[in-house]
Amino acid sequence: MRKLVVTEFLSLDGVMEEPRWTAPYWNDEIAAVKSDELFAADSVLLGQAAAKPW
C-alpha cells in the first residue's frame, strides 16, 4: 500500500493561500528538503480550486 503525503503552504495563524509569502524565508536548506520530497514521490498532484464568490 502506498502512503499519501500532503504538503501545504500554511502560515502559523492558519492562513492557506498562494506561497508567495514564503519567499523571504526560503533558503538552501528548505529548497533541499522540498526537492527531496518532490523527487521521492511516484506521482504528484498539483492544482488549485478557485473560490467562488457568493
N, CA, C and O atoms as a Tripos MOL2 file, in Angstrom:
@<TRIPOS>MOLECULE
protein
  216   215    54     0     0
PROTEIN
NO_CHARGES

@<TRIPOS>ATOM
      1 N           0.8380   -1.1660    0.0000 N.3       1 MET1
      2 CA          0.0000    0.0000    0.0000 C.3       1 MET1
      3 C           0.8920    1.2410    0.0000 C.2       1 MET1
      4 O           1.9020    1.2840    0.7020 O.2       1 MET1
      5 N           0.5180    2.2400   -0.7820 N.am      2 ARG2
      6 CA          1.2700    3.4880   -0.8560 C.3       2 ARG2
      7 C           0.8110    4.4630    0.2200 C.2       2 ARG2
      8 O          -0.3240    4.4130    0.6940 O.2       2 ARG2
      9 N           1.7240    5.3460    0.5860 N.am      3 LYS3
     10 CA          1.3830    6.4010    1.5350 C.3       3 LYS3
     11 C           0.9360    7.6380    0.7670 C.2       3 LYS3
     12 O           1.4300    7.9200   -0.3250 O.2       3 LYS3
     13 N           0.0140    8.3560    1.3430 N.am      4 LEU4
     14 CA         -0.4180    9.6370    0.8100 C.3       4 LEU4
     15 C           0.2410   10.7220    1.6590 C.2       4 LEU4
     16 O           0.0450   10.7730    2.8730 O.2       4 LEU4
     17 N           1.0210   11.5850    1.0160 N.am      5 VAL5
     18 CA          1.7000   12.6640    1.7160 C.3       5 VAL5
     19 C           1.1590   13.9850    1.1860 C.2       5 VAL5
     20 O           1.1280   14.2150   -0.0230 O.2       5 VAL5
     21 N           0.7370   14.8370    2.0910 N.am      6 VAL6
     22 CA          0.1970   16.1400    1.7260 C.3       6 VAL6
     23 C           1.1750   17.1990    2.1940 C.2       6 VAL6
     24 O           1.6160   17.1870    3.3440 O.2       6 VAL6
     25 N           1.5080   18.1080    1.3060 N.am      7 THR7
     26 CA          2.3530   19.2360    1.6900 C.3       7 THR7
     27 C           1.6200   20.5120    1.3100 C.2       7 THR7
     28 O           1.1270   20.6530    0.1900 O.2       7 THR7
     29 N           1.5560   21.4380    2.2580 N.am      8 GLU8
     30 CA          0.7830   22.6590    2.0600 C.3       8 GLU8
     31 C           1.5970   23.8670    2.5120 C.2       8 GLU8
     32 O           2.5070   23.7440    3.3330 O.2       8 GLU8
     33 N           1.2670   25.0150    1.9780 N.am      9 PHE9
     34 CA          1.8180   26.2710    2.4540 C.3       9 PHE9
     35 C           0.7810   26.8610    3.3930 C.2       9 PHE9
     36 O          -0.2640   27.3490    2.9610 O.2       9 PHE9
     37 N           1.0820   26.8100    4.6840 N.am     10 LEU10
     38 CA          0.1340   27.2370    5.7120 C.3      10 LEU10
     39 C           0.8730   28.0950    6.7290 C.2      10 LEU10
     40 O           1.9020   27.6780    7.2600 O.2      10 LEU10
     41 N           0.3670   29.2740    6.9990 N.am     11 SER11
     42 CA          1.0110   30.1460    7.9870 C.3      11 SER11
     43 C           0.6440   29.6840    9.3980 C.2      11 SER11
     44 O          -0.2990   28.9130    9.5770 O.2      11 SER11
     45 N           1.3870   30.1550   10.3900 N.am     12 LEU12
     46 CA          1.1250   29.7560   11.7760 C.3      12 LEU12
     47 C          -0.2420   30.1960   12.2710 C.2      12 LEU12
     48 O          -0.7890   29.5960   13.1970 O.2      12 LEU12
     49 N          -0.7970   31.2340   11.6680 N.am     13 ASP13
     50 CA         -2.1330   31.6760   12.0770 C.3      13 ASP13
     51 C          -3.2410   31.0140   11.2590 C.2      13 ASP13
     52 O          -4.4010   31.4200   11.3350 O.2      13 ASP13
     53 N          -2.8770   29.9790   10.4660 N.am     14 GLY14
     54 CA         -3.8710   29.1810    9.7710 C.3      14 GLY14
     55 C          -4.3010   29.6780    8.4100 C.2      14 GLY14
     56 O          -5.2860   29.1830    7.8630 O.2      14 GLY14
     57 N          -3.5940   30.6380    7.8480 N.am     15 VAL15
     58 CA         -3.9560   31.1540    6.5330 C.3      15 VAL15
     59 C          -3.3340   30.2760    5.4550 C.2      15 VAL15
     60 O          -2.1240   30.0490    5.4430 O.2      15 VAL15
     61 N          -4.1720   29.7890    4.5550 N.am     16 MET16
     62 CA         -3.6990   28.9620    3.4610 C.3      16 MET16
     63 C          -3.9900   29.6980    2.1560 C.2      16 MET16
     64 O          -5.1450   29.9150    1.7880 O.2      16 MET16
     65 N          -2.9350   30.0690    1.4790 N.am     17 GLU17
     66 CA         -3.0990   30.7680    0.2090 C.3      17 GLU17
     67 C          -1.8440   30.5500   -0.6160 C.2      17 GLU17
     68 O          -1.0410   29.6730   -0.2990 O.2      17 GLU17
     69 N          -1.6680   31.3190   -1.6510 N.am     18 GLU18
     70 CA         -0.5100   31.1320   -2.5070 C.3      18 GLU18
     71 C           0.7840   31.2990   -1.7030 C.2      18 GLU18
     72 O           0.8300   32.0730   -0.7470 O.2      18 GLU18
     73 N           1.8370   30.5660   -2.0960 N.am     19 PRO19
     74 CA          3.0640   30.5410   -1.2830 C.3      19 PRO19
     75 C           3.9850   31.7430   -1.4560 C.2      19 PRO19
     76 O           5.1460   31.6730   -1.0540 O.2      19 PRO19
     77 N           3.5180   32.8240   -2.0290 N.am     20 ARG20
     78 CA          4.3760   33.9950   -2.2380 C.3      20 ARG20
     79 C           4.9360   34.5340   -0.9160 C.2      20 ARG20
     80 O           6.0330   35.0910   -0.8980 O.2      20 ARG20
     81 N           4.2010   34.3770    0.1830 N.am     21 TRP21
     82 CA          4.6550   34.8880    1.4730 C.3      21 TRP21
     83 C           5.8840   34.1610    1.9910 C.2      21 TRP21
     84 O           6.5570   34.6680    2.8880 O.2      21 TRP21
     85 N           6.1980   32.9760    1.4490 N.am     22 THR22
     86 CA          7.3490   32.2050    1.9370 C.3      22 THR22
     87 C           8.6790   32.6960    1.3660 C.2      22 THR22
     88 O           9.7360   32.3190    1.8730 O.2      22 THR22
     89 N           8.6500   33.5250    0.3270 N.am     23 ALA23
     90 CA          9.8770   33.9550   -0.3560 C.3      23 ALA23
     91 C          10.9390   34.5440    0.5850 C.2      23 ALA23
     92 O          12.1090   34.1880    0.4440 O.2      23 ALA23
     93 N          10.5990   35.4180    1.5300 N.am     24 PRO24
     94 CA         11.6410   35.9760    2.3940 C.3      24 PRO24
     95 C          12.3090   34.9330    3.3060 C.2      24 PRO24
     96 O          13.4060   35.1650    3.8140 O.2      24 PRO24
     97 N          11.6510   33.7920    3.5110 N.am     25 TYR25
     98 CA         12.1580   32.7780    4.4340 C.3      25 TYR25
     99 C          12.8300   31.6080    3.7190 C.2      25 TYR25
    100 O          13.3760   30.7170    4.3700 O.2      25 TYR25
    101 N          12.7940   31.6030    2.3950 N.am     26 TRP26
    102 CA         13.3220   30.4920    1.6020 C.3      26 TRP26
    103 C          14.8460   30.4920    1.6740 C.2      26 TRP26
    104 O          15.4740   31.5460    1.5700 O.2      26 TRP26
    105 N          15.4450   29.3020    1.8530 N.am     27 ASN27
    106 CA         16.8960   29.1880    1.8680 C.3      27 ASN27
    107 C          17.2960   27.8410    1.2710 C.2      27 ASN27
    108 O          16.4340   27.0520    0.8850 O.2      27 ASN27
    109 N          18.5800   27.5800    1.1960 N.am     28 ASP28
    110 CA         19.0760   26.3540    0.5670 C.3      28 ASP28
    111 C          18.6250   25.0930    1.3080 C.2      28 ASP28
    112 O          18.3740   24.0630    0.6820 O.2      28 ASP28
    113 N          18.5220   25.1700    2.6250 N.am     29 GLU29
    114 CA         18.0960   24.0110    3.4110 C.3      29 GLU29
    115 C          16.6350   23.6500    3.1060 C.2      29 GLU29
    116 O          16.3050   22.4800    2.9150 O.2      29 GLU29
    117 N          15.7850   24.6470    3.0650 N.am     30 ILE30
    118 CA         14.3740   24.4100    2.7400 C.3      30 ILE30
    119 C          14.2390   23.8950    1.3090 C.2      30 ILE30
    120 O          13.4540   22.9840    1.0420 O.2      30 ILE30
    121 N          15.0070   24.4790    0.3910 N.am     31 ALA31
    122 CA         14.9670   24.0380   -1.0100 C.3      31 ALA31
    123 C          15.3680   22.5680   -1.1300 C.2      31 ALA31
    124 O          14.7680   21.8280   -1.9090 O.2      31 ALA31
    125 N          16.3740   22.1380   -0.3690 N.am     32 ALA32
    126 CA         16.8100   20.7410   -0.4150 C.3      32 ALA32
    127 C          15.7240   19.8070    0.1190 C.2      32 ALA32
    128 O          15.4850   18.7430   -0.4500 O.2      32 ALA32
    129 N          15.0760   20.1980    1.1990 N.am     33 VAL33
    130 CA         14.0020   19.3740    1.7750 C.3      33 VAL33
    131 C          12.8420   19.2450    0.7900 C.2      33 VAL33
    132 O          12.3400   18.1450    0.5610 O.2      33 VAL33
    133 N          12.4160   20.3750    0.2060 N.am     34 LYS34
    134 CA         11.2920   20.3350   -0.7350 C.3      34 LYS34
    135 C          11.6540   19.5700   -2.0080 C.2      34 LYS34
    136 O          10.8080   18.8760   -2.5720 O.2      34 LYS34
    137 N          12.8930   19.6900   -2.4620 N.am     35 SER35
    138 CA         13.3410   18.9480   -3.6400 C.3      35 SER35
    139 C          13.3330   17.4490   -3.3710 C.2      35 SER35
    140 O          12.8460   16.6700   -4.1910 O.2      35 SER35
    141 N          13.8710   17.0470   -2.2260 N.am     36 ASP36
    142 CA         13.8650   15.6170   -1.8590 C.3      36 ASP36
    143 C          12.4410   15.0890   -1.7610 C.2      36 ASP36
    144 O          12.1470   13.9850   -2.2190 O.2      36 ASP36
    145 N          11.5680   15.8750   -1.1660 N.am     37 GLU37
    146 CA         10.1610   15.4980   -1.0310 C.3      37 GLU37
    147 C           9.5120   15.3000   -2.4070 C.2      37 GLU37
    148 O           8.7860   14.3300   -2.6220 O.2      37 GLU37
    149 N           9.7740   16.2110   -3.3160 N.am     38 LEU38
    150 CA          9.1910   16.1520   -4.6470 C.3      38 LEU38
    151 C           9.6800   14.9380   -5.4330 C.2      38 LEU38
    152 O           8.8790   14.2110   -6.0220 O.2      38 LEU38
    153 N          10.9860   14.7220   -5.4410 N.am     39 PHE39
    154 CA         11.5410   13.6630   -6.2780 C.3      39 PHE39
    155 C          11.4550   12.2740   -5.6540 C.2      39 PHE39
    156 O          11.7630   11.2870   -6.3220 O.2      39 PHE39
    157 N          11.0450   12.1730   -4.3950 N.am     40 ALA40
    158 CA         10.8200   10.8750   -3.7660 C.3      40 ALA40
    159 C           9.4390   10.3200   -4.1070 C.2      40 ALA40
    160 O           9.1640    9.1430   -3.8730 O.2      40 ALA40
    161 N           8.5860   11.1570   -4.6530 N.am     41 ALA41
    162 CA          7.2040   10.7560   -4.9470 C.3      41 ALA41
    163 C           7.1160    9.9910   -6.2590 C.2      41 ALA41
    164 O           7.8580   10.2570   -7.2040 O.2      41 ALA41
    165 N           6.1870    9.0280   -6.2960 N.am     42 ASP42
    166 CA          5.8960    8.3030   -7.5350 C.3      42 ASP42
    167 C           5.0590    9.1560   -8.4790 C.2      42 ASP42
    168 O           5.1950    9.0670   -9.6990 O.2      42 ASP42
    169 N           4.2020    9.9740   -7.9070 N.am     43 SER43
    170 CA          3.3660   10.8700   -8.7050 C.3      43 SER43
    171 C           3.0570   12.1020   -7.8660 C.2      43 SER43
    172 O           3.1150   12.0690   -6.6370 O.2      43 SER43
    173 N           2.7300   13.1820   -8.5530 N.am     44 VAL44
    174 CA          2.4610   14.4530   -7.8900 C.3      44 VAL44
    175 C           1.1710   15.0240   -8.4630 C.2      44 VAL44
    176 O           0.9760   15.0460   -9.6790 O.2      44 VAL44
    177 N           0.3030   15.4780   -7.5860 N.am     45 LEU45
    178 CA         -0.9420   16.1170   -7.9900 C.3      45 LEU45
    179 C          -0.8400   17.6030   -7.6310 C.2      45 LEU45
    180 O          -0.7080   17.9620   -6.4610 O.2      45 LEU45
    181 N          -0.9000   18.4390   -8.6300 N.am     46 LEU46
    182 CA         -0.8510   19.8860   -8.4110 C.3      46 LEU46
    183 C          -2.1720   20.4770   -8.8450 C.2      46 LEU46
    184 O          -2.7610   20.0260   -9.8270 O.2      46 LEU46
    185 N          -2.6380   21.4690   -8.1360 N.am     47 GLY47
    186 CA         -3.8870   22.0780   -8.5670 C.3      47 GLY47
    187 C          -4.3600   23.1410   -7.6160 C.2      47 GLY47
    188 O          -3.8190   23.3390   -6.5290 O.2      47 GLY47
    189 N          -5.3880   23.8130   -8.0670 N.am     48 GLN48
    190 CA         -5.9810   24.8760   -7.2740 C.3      48 GLN48
    191 C          -7.4470   24.9830   -7.6540 C.2      48 GLN48
    192 O          -7.8040   24.9560   -8.8320 O.2      48 GLN48
    193 N          -8.2690   25.1000   -6.6610 N.am     49 ALA49
    194 CA         -9.6850   25.3370   -6.9200 C.3      49 ALA49
    195 C          -9.9710   26.7870   -6.5820 C.2      49 ALA49
    196 O          -9.7680   27.2180   -5.4460 O.2      49 ALA49
    197 N         -10.4320   27.5240   -7.5420 N.am     50 ALA50
    198 CA        -10.7340   28.9370   -7.3110 C.3      50 ALA50
    199 C         -11.9590   29.0710   -6.4200 C.2      50 ALA50
    200 O         -12.9420   28.3470   -6.5760 O.2      50 ALA50
    201 N         -11.8830   29.9960   -5.4950 N.am     51 ALA51
    202 CA        -13.0180   30.2480   -4.6200 C.3      51 ALA51
    203 C         -14.1390   30.9100   -5.4060 C.2      51 ALA51
    204 O         -13.8900   31.7910   -6.2280 O.2      51 ALA51
    205 N         -15.3380   30.5010   -5.1600 N.am     52 LYS52
    206 CA        -16.4870   31.0850   -5.8400 C.3      52 LYS52
    207 C         -17.0790   32.2000   -4.9830 C.2      52 LYS52
    208 O         -17.3920   31.9860   -3.8120 O.2      52 LYS52
    209 N         -17.2310   33.3800   -5.5610 N.am     53 PRO53
    210 CA        -17.8440   34.4640   -4.7670 C.3      53 PRO53
    211 C         -19.3360   34.1620   -4.5620 C.2      53 PRO53
    212 O         -20.0230   33.7370   -5.4900 O.2      53 PRO53
    213 N         -19.8120   34.3810   -3.3670 N.am     54 TRP54
    214 CA        -21.2230   34.0930   -3.0540 C.3      54 TRP54
    215 C         -21.9960   35.3320   -2.9430 C.2      54 TRP54
    216 O         -23.1990   35.2890   -2.6850 O.2      54 TRP54
@<TRIPOS>BOND
     1     1     2 1
     2     2     3 1
     3     3     4 2
     4     3     5 am
     5     5     6 1
     6     6     7 1
     7     7     8 2
     8     7     9 am
     9     9    10 1
    10    10    11 1
    11    11    12 2
    12    11    13 am
    13    13    14 1
    14    14    15 1
    15    15    16 2
    16    15    17 am
    17    17    18 1
    18    18    19 1
    19    19    20 2
    20    19    21 am
    21    21    22 1
    22    22    23 1
    23    23    24 2
    24    23    25 am
    25    25    26 1
    26    26    27 1
    27    27    28 2
    28    27    29 am
    29    29    30 1
    30    30    31 1
    31    31    32 2
    32    31    33 am
    33    33    34 1
    34    34    35 1
    35    35    36 2
    36    35    37 am
    37    37    38 1
    38    38    39 1
    39    39    40 2
    40    39    41 am
    41    41    42 1
    42    42    43 1
    43    43    44 2
    44    43    45 am
    45    45    46 1
    46    46    47 1
    47    47    48 2
    48    47    49 am
    49    49    50 1
    50    50    51 1
    51    51    52 2
    52    51    53 am
    53    53    54 1
    54    54    55 1
    55    55    56 2
    56    55    57 am
    57    57    58 1
    58    58    59 1
    59    59    60 2
    60    59    61 am
    61    61    62 1
    62    62    63 1
    63    63    64 2
    64    63    65 am
    65    65    66 1
    66    66    67 1
    67    67    68 2
    68    67    69 am
    69    69    70 1
    70    70    71 1
    71    71    72 2
    72    71    73 am
    73    73    74 1
    74    74    75 1
    75    75    76 2
    76    75    77 am
    77    77    78 1
    78    78    79 1
    79    79    80 2
    80    79    81 am
    81    81    82 1
    82    82    83 1
    83    83    84 2
    84    83    85 am
    85    85    86 1
    86    86    87 1
    87    87    88 2
    88    87    89 am
    89    89    90 1
    90    90    91 1
    91    91    92 2
    92    91    93 am
    93    93    94 1
    94    94    95 1
    95    95    96 2
    96    95    97 am
    97    97    98 1
    98    98    99 1
    99    99   100 2
   100    99   101 am
   101   101   102 1
   102   102   103 1
   103   103   104 2
   104   103   105 am
   105   105   106 1
   106   106   107 1
   107   107   108 2
   108   107   109 am
   109   109   110 1
   110   110   111 1
   111   111   112 2
   112   111   113 am
   113   113   114 1
   114   114   115 1
   115   115   116 2
   116   115   117 am
   117   117   118 1
   118   118   119 1
   119   119   120 2
   120   119   121 am
   121   121   122 1
   122   122   123 1
   123   123   124 2
   124   123   125 am
   125   125   126 1
   126   126   127 1
   127   127   128 2
   128   127   129 am
   129   129   130 1
   130   130   131 1
   131   131   132 2
   132   131   133 am
   133   133   134 1
   134   134   135 1
   135   135   136 2
   136   135   137 am
   137   137   138 1
   138   138   139 1
   139   139   140 2
   140   139   141 am
   141   141   142 1
   142   142   143 1
   143   143   144 2
   144   143   145 am
   145   145   146 1
   146   146   147 1
   147   147   148 2
   148   147   149 am
   149   149   150 1
   150   150   151 1
   151   151   152 2
   152   151   153 am
   153   153   154 1
   154   154   155 1
   155   155   156 2
   156   155   157 am
   157   157   158 1
   158   158   159 1
   159   159   160 2
   160   159   161 am
   161   161   162 1
   162   162   163 1
   163   163   164 2
   164   163   165 am
   165   165   166 1
   166   166   167 1
   167   167   168 2
   168   167   169 am
   169   169   170 1
   170   170   171 1
   171   171   172 2
   172   171   173 am
   173   173   174 1
   174   174   175 1
   175   175   176 2
   176   175   177 am
   177   177   178 1
   178   178   179 1
   179   179   180 2
   180   179   181 am
   181   181   182 1
   182   182   183 1
   183   183   184 2
   184   183   185 am
   185   185   186 1
   186   186   187 1
   187   187   188 2
   188   187   189 am
   189   189   190 1
   190   190   191 1
   191   191   192 2
   192   191   193 am
   193   193   194 1
   194   194   195 1
   195   195   196 2
   196   195   197 am
   197   197   198 1
   198   198   199 1
   199   199   200 2
   200   199   201 am
   201   201   202 1
   202   202   203 1
   203   203   204 2
   204   203   205 am
   205   205   206 1
   206   206   207 1
   207   207   208 2
   208   207   209 am
   209   209   210 1
   210   210   211 1
   211   211   212 2
   212   211   213 am
   213   213   214 1
   214   214   215 1
   215   215   216 2
@<TRIPOS>SUBSTRUCTURE
     1 MET1         2 RESIDUE 1 A MET
     2 ARG2         6 RESIDUE 1 A ARG
     3 LYS3        10 RESIDUE 1 A LYS
     4 LEU4        14 RESIDUE 1 A LEU
     5 VAL5        18 RESIDUE 1 A VAL
     6 VAL6        22 RESIDUE 1 A VAL
     7 THR7        26 RESIDUE 1 A THR
     8 GLU8        30 RESIDUE 1 A GLU
     9 PHE9        34 RESIDUE 1 A PHE
    10 LEU10       38 RESIDUE 1 A LEU
    11 SER11       42 RESIDUE 1 A SER
    12 LEU12       46 RESIDUE 1 A LEU
    13 ASP13       50 RESIDUE 1 A ASP
    14 GLY14       54 RESIDUE 1 A GLY
    15 VAL15       58 RESIDUE 1 A VAL
    16 MET16       62 RESIDUE 1 A MET
    17 GLU17       66 RESIDUE 1 A GLU
    18 GLU18       70 RESIDUE 1 A GLU
    19 PRO19       74 RESIDUE 1 A PRO
    20 ARG20       78 RESIDUE 1 A ARG
    21 TRP21       82 RESIDUE 1 A TRP
    22 THR22       86 RESIDUE 1 A THR
    23 ALA23       90 RESIDUE 1 A ALA
    24 PRO24       94 RESIDUE 1 A PRO
    25 TYR25       98 RESIDUE 1 A TYR
    26 TRP26      102 RESIDUE 1 A TRP
    27 ASN27      106 RESIDUE 1 A ASN
    28 ASP28      110 RESIDUE 1 A ASP
    29 GLU29      114 RESIDUE 1 A GLU
    30 ILE30      118 RESIDUE 1 A ILE
    31 ALA31      122 RESIDUE 1 A ALA
    32 ALA32      126 RESIDUE 1 A ALA
    33 VAL33      130 RESIDUE 1 A VAL
    34 LYS34      134 RESIDUE 1 A LYS
    35 SER35      138 RESIDUE 1 A SER
    36 ASP36      142 RESIDUE 1 A ASP
    37 GLU37      146 RESIDUE 1 A GLU
    38 LEU38      150 RESIDUE 1 A LEU
    39 PHE39      154 RESIDUE 1 A PHE
    40 ALA40      158 RESIDUE 1 A ALA
    41 ALA41      162 RESIDUE 1 A ALA
    42 ASP42      166 RESIDUE 1 A ASP
    43 SER43      170 RESIDUE 1 A SER
    44 VAL44      174 RESIDUE 1 A VAL
    45 LEU45      178 RESIDUE 1 A LEU
    46 LEU46      182 RESIDUE 1 A LEU
    47 GLY47      186 RESIDUE 1 A GLY
    48 GLN48      190 RESIDUE 1 A GLN
    49 ALA49      194 RESIDUE 1 A ALA
    50 ALA50      198 RESIDUE 1 A ALA
    51 ALA51      202 RESIDUE 1 A ALA
    52 LYS52      206 RESIDUE 1 A LYS
    53 PRO53      210 RESIDUE 1 A PRO
    54 TRP54      214 RESIDUE 1 A TRP
